[in-house]
Amino acid sequence: MGFLSEIFGYILNFFYELLNNYGVAIIIFSVLLRIILIPITIKQQKTMKKSAKLQEKMKEIQTKYKNNPEKLNQETIELYRTEKLSPFSGCFSAILQLLIILSVFWMVSQPLTYMKKVDKQVIEDYKTKITEENEGQRVTYPEIGVISKIEEEYQEVTQKLQDENVENREELENKQKEYDSMRINMEFLGLDLSKVPTANLGDWKVYVIPALYVLTSFISIKITTSAQKKAMKENEGTNSESKESDEMLESMQQMNNSMLYMMPIMSISIAVIAPLGLALYWLVSNILMIIERLIINKFIGSKEEEENA
């Protein structure tokens, strides 16, 4: 996870340095990541449709070996091998999404480490200072607190430098440059992306992004499940006599559906206890994923119609 967080941090910081806005940098980072993942998304959609079509061949096997469970299982495995399709193919996508979710979470919760590459000792010194100021009470996301502290000290130094007769100007200018190299502009459309919803219950604005994320998550799930049901309906006709194999296929489908629902539920749970930057990333990713799936479904559907014609 740390390795991916390091890579993501370099990419996010590159966009931040260009735009000087954390929110916009996250949006562009999300778009780039979705573009990179397009081949996997296309493969996932094709696998889903191919899996549904496979059931017609499964019907023949089930009918032929209905009284021989062992042979039925062997032939089922051979069919999947011949068609180059794994019954657990949906798991790979879910595991990849989980790795990305956790990696982005580490990155946005520790932006000074993964994004700004600030020296660990400097971060630890600030953490100690903040803990002492809070009378020993630790903050949930220490690096977010450090960013606020750096901004506070930066503004103090900047204010002092406005005085033309200030002493030790050179020293203050050097401090200003040092603070500036660690600053992150977390303001985005009137929202502070460093805020955590559960830690700011009185501020209704912190729930805007998580709420939109929840909405887009259910839209995404609806599109995916509708596509699965449509593919299944086009290829329905499974023989009721092959009950054992039907149960096996149903079990696989339920597992894939469970993974489909598990990711958004887990993400929503994390989004309300994590800095808003993470929820913004997930929101943008969801919107892009919805657009992707609609386009890919249409493209694959049109291609199948041409082949059938």
N, C-alpha and C positions, 0 to 999 in steps of 0.2 A: 504493500500500500504506500509506504514511504517513497519508494522509487517512482511510482506513478505521480504522487503528490509533488515530487521534485520537478518532474517533467512539466506537469500542468502549471506549476508555479512559474517556471521560466516563460512559458507561453503567455500566461495571464499578465505577468509583469511587462512583457514586451508590448502588449496592447495598452497597458496602463500608462507606460512611459510615452507612448504616442499620443494618447488622448487625455491623460491626466484626470480620468474619471473611472472609478472602480466599477460602477454599475454598467457603463457602456462597454468596458473591457470584458466584463463577465458575459454580456450579451454576445459579443463577437467571438469570445472563447467558446461559448455554447454552440454557435453556428458552425464554427470550425470543427468542433468535436463531432457534431451530427453529420457533417459532410464526410468525415473520416469513417464514420460508422455506417454510411449508406450501403456499402457492399454486404455487410452483415445483416442489415435490415431487409435488403432484397432477398438474400438467401433464406432468411427466416420466413418471409412471406411465401416464397416458392415452396419451402419445406412444408408449410402448413397446408397449402393447396395440394401438394403431391401426396401428403399423408392421407388427405381425405379421399383422393382418387384411388389410393392403394387398397381401400376397403373393398372395392369390387373384386380384386384378385384375392383378397382375404376371404371373401364369400365363397369362392370356388374351393379354396383350401379347407375352409370350415366344413363345407358340404362333403368333400371327398374323405376327410379324415375325422368325421364327427365322432366315430367310435374308437378312435386311437389318439388320446390326448398327447402322448409322448411324441408321436409322429407329427401331430398338429403343431406342437411347439417348435419342433425342428424345422418344419417347412415355413413356419411364420418367421423364424430367425433368418432362414435362407432367403426368404422374399425380401426382407429388409436389407440384407446384405447385397443381393442382386440389384435392387433398386437404389443402392447407395444411400439409404435413409436410416437414420438411427431412431428408435422409438423414444429416445430421450433427448432428441435434438433441441427441443425447446429449452432444456436446462442450461445449455451453453450460453445462450443469449442472456438468460436470467443471472447466471454467475458473473458474466462480463459486466452487466449493469450494476451488480452488487459491488464489484471491485471499483468501478468508476465512481459510484455513489460515495463509498467510504473514502476514496482517494481525494475527491473534491471536498468532502467534509473536513478531512485533515487540513487541506490547503486553506479553506476559508476560515477555519478556526485558529490557524497559526500562520497568518499571512506574512508576518515578519520573518519567519523561518523559511517557508517554502516559496514565497513570492519575492520578498525584498532581500533575502539571504543575509539578514543582519546577524552579526556575530552572536553566538549563543550566550557568551558572558555578558554582553551588553543587555540582552533581553533579561537574563537572570538578575542583573543589578536593578533593572527597572521593576521587575516583579517583587523583589525584596523591598524596594522603596514604597511601592503601592501597598504591600501587605502591612508595612509599618504604619503608613498613613491611615489604613483601615483598622488599626488596632488588632492586627493579627488575623483579620478575616480575609479569606481568599476569595477571589472572583472566579466565576464559572469558566470564563475564557480569558486567561491571563494576558495573552497577546493583544486581545481587543482592548483591554484596559491599558496596556502599554502604549498602544497607538493613541489613545485619548490623552495619556500623560505627555507623550512626545508633542502632540499638537498644542497642548497647554503651554509647555515650555517654549515651543517655537513662537507662539504668539507673544509671550512675555519678552523674549529676546528681540523680536521684530518691533515691539512697542518701544523698547529702550533705544534701539537704533534710530528711531525717528527723531530723537533728541540730538541736535547737531553738536552739542557740547559734551556728549557722553564720553566717559573715559573707557579705556581698553576696548576701543571700537573693533580693532582687528580680531581680538579674542572673541568678541560677540559675533562678528561676521562668520568666523570659523565654526562657532557653535550653531549658528543659523544654518550653514551649509550641511553640517552633520545631521541636524534635526530634519532638514529638508529631504535628505537622502532616505530617511526612514518614514516619512509621512505618507499616508494613504488617504486620498479624498474619498470618503465613504458616502457623501451626499449624492442622492440620485432621485430626481423628480420629487423633491421635498421629503424623501425618506432617508433615514440614517441606516445604511446597510450593515452597520456594526451592531445594531440593536438585536436583542433576543426577545421574541414574543412573550415567553413565560416570565421574563424579568421586567417587562414593561406592560403589565396588565392594564394600566390606566390609559395607555396610548393606543387608540383604535387603529391608527395608521399602520402599526406593525402587523396587523392581521390581513391587510389588503393583499399582499403577495402570497402568503400561505393559502388564503381563501381562493384566489384565482388558480393556484396550483392544484388544490383539491378538485375544483371544477374541471380543469383540463385533464386531470387524471381519470376521472370518471368518463369523460368524453373519449379519451384514448382507449380505455378498457371496452367501452361500448362498441367502438369501431372494430377493435380486434376480435371480440367475441361474435359480433355480427358476421364478420368475414369467415370465421370458423364455422358458424352455424350454416351459412350459405353454402360453403364448400361441402359440408357434411350432407346437406339436403340434396345437393346435386348428385351425390353418389350414394344415397341411401338405398336400402334394399337388402340389408344384412339378414341372413337366414336365422330365424329364432331358434332352430334346432342346435346351432353351434353356440350354445350359451356360455361355455367356458371361455372361448376366445372373445366373445362379445364383452364379457366382464373384464378381460385383460385390456382390451382396447379402451373400454370406458375408464378403467383405472388409470391408464396412461394419459387420457384426455383430462381427467380430473386433476392429475398431478400438474400438467401443463397450465391448467386454469388456476390452480392454487398458486403456482409461481407467478402467474400474471397478476393476481391480486395482491400477493405478498409484497412485491416491490413498492407499489404506491402506498400501501398501508404503512410499511416500514419508513418510507420516505416522509410521509406526513407526520409520523411520530417524531422523527428527527427534526423536521422543518420548524416545529414550534419551540424546540429547545436549542436551536442553532442560530447563529447570526443570519440576518435576512439575506445576506449575499448568497447563501446556499439555496434558499427558497427561490431567489431570482433565477439562479442557474437552472433549477429544476423546472420552473415555470416556462422559461424560454425553450428548454429542451422538449418539454411536453408539447408546446405549440408547434415546434418544428417536426416532432414525431407524428403529430396528427396530420400535418400537411404531407409529410413523407408517405404515410400509410395510404392516404386517399389517392395520391398520385400513383404509387406503386401498385395498389389494388386495381386501379383503372388500367394501368399499362399492362399488367399481367393478364387481366381479364380480356383486354382487346387482343393481345397476342394469342391467347387460347382460342378466341373466337375465329381468328384468321386461320389457325392450325386446323380447327375443326371443319372450317369451310373448305 
